[in-house]
Amino acid sequence: LDVVIADLDGGTVNVPECVHISLLPEPLLQQTREALSMVLDPELEVADLAFPPSTISASSLKMQDKEIRAVFLRLFAQLLQGYRCCLHIIRIHPEPVIRFHKVR
């Protein structure tokens, strides 16, 4: 009942009602939104300039795909930085077991 299913081929995510997924922390959420809007609509970057540059070229679809992937890669790297401090090694077994403590 508490499993989130992401169908990457179909492009759907099924979240059970009992699972609460919080939003990204605020600095990351705003940075990600801004980065994605700059990739998807590059004219926004210079919309408020009194004298915008004469050439603003939209990325090709292949390049745009890579830019979107880079935005999410940066997001996940920022979210997961410092995860090692949450790892707890249990050495009472013949083979050490690594457990994740999200409380830290």
HELIX and SHEET records of a PDB file:
HELIX    1   1 GLU A   26  LEU A   40  1                                  15    
HELIX    2   2 PRO A   42  VAL A   46  5                                   5    
HELIX    3   3 LEU A   61  LEU A   80  1                                  20    
HELIX    4   4 TYR A   83  CYS A   86  5                                   4    
SHEET    1   A 2 ILE A   5  ASP A   7  0                                        
SHEET    2   A 2 THR A  12  ASN A  14 -1                                        
SHEET    1   B 2 LEU A  87  ILE A  90  0                                        
SHEET    2   B 2 VAL A  97  PHE A 100 -1                                        
END                                                                             
